[in-house]
């Protein structure tokens, strides 16, 4: 009995060590556009939040996106956290952060520094600051918000667009 | 009913235009910039009119704490070293509310400017009025001014260059190209870009 449970614990340890909590996809803007922004997904509302580990207000609102990701899991909602962390900080900051916070939402590292070439394609309203959040459905940007969101506002926006 | 649609669209469009004009505020390229008098890290008050010889200014709204401001810090120093002698000194202005961001207090500005031996003035926009009148929203956010008679005309607004992360990989040096055009008396080809950075911490 003791042996079996020991093996079980051991197996769990190995499994948890070999399977990362969350995969971080790496895209440049072209890939991000074709894989996410232009993707036609049957009426799925994509809630795309642009953030970075060094951005205080972003970190503050991140749990709300996690919350929404959980709460709307059975609805047509896909939460995507797009990190704009710097290349130097990908290994040293972003990956450890994702692991430490045990983030469950989909995570993309958008490594494309030619901001002026792509930022308008996300939204012409975007001044270039984060946090910023867009709501996309059937490859159309329905709403853009360049500010720190509260859980209530995030949920009501989603409910309105669903 | 069908005919109504274009009208509705037009109304909404005009409405949006009004909103954006109301909220955007600040300067557009071509506008004449107001002078200001702000406190430098050395304790002296500085205003644009103190620079009798200047042909213009590289006004940069920046700060201590913002990661983008840090990435650009050396490039701002280099800009001043290169262009001050040519008549375009850097005027760095910190517009952040130190209550919201203690790293950006006047005392910390003094510290940072000493550590890095800033060759330019580093002014504290305590009331945030200068940032507001310029329409700055982020750090770093550049307003390149060109002296026209006794006034200063905004010649370029936006980012310093096209690569915040890596100075070596820059392909378009927006500010330097704009100054080069001004010196030749030519039109600035790219006169506005989006300045990627941190939001100014308003009171």
Interface residues (C-beta under 8 A of the other chain):
Chain A: X52 X54 X55 X57 X86 X87 X88 X113 X114 X115 X116 X117 X119 X120 X126 X127 X128 X129
Chain B: X67 X71 X137 X138 X158 X159 X162 X163 X164 X165 X166 X169 X171 X193 X194 X195 X196 X197 X198 X199
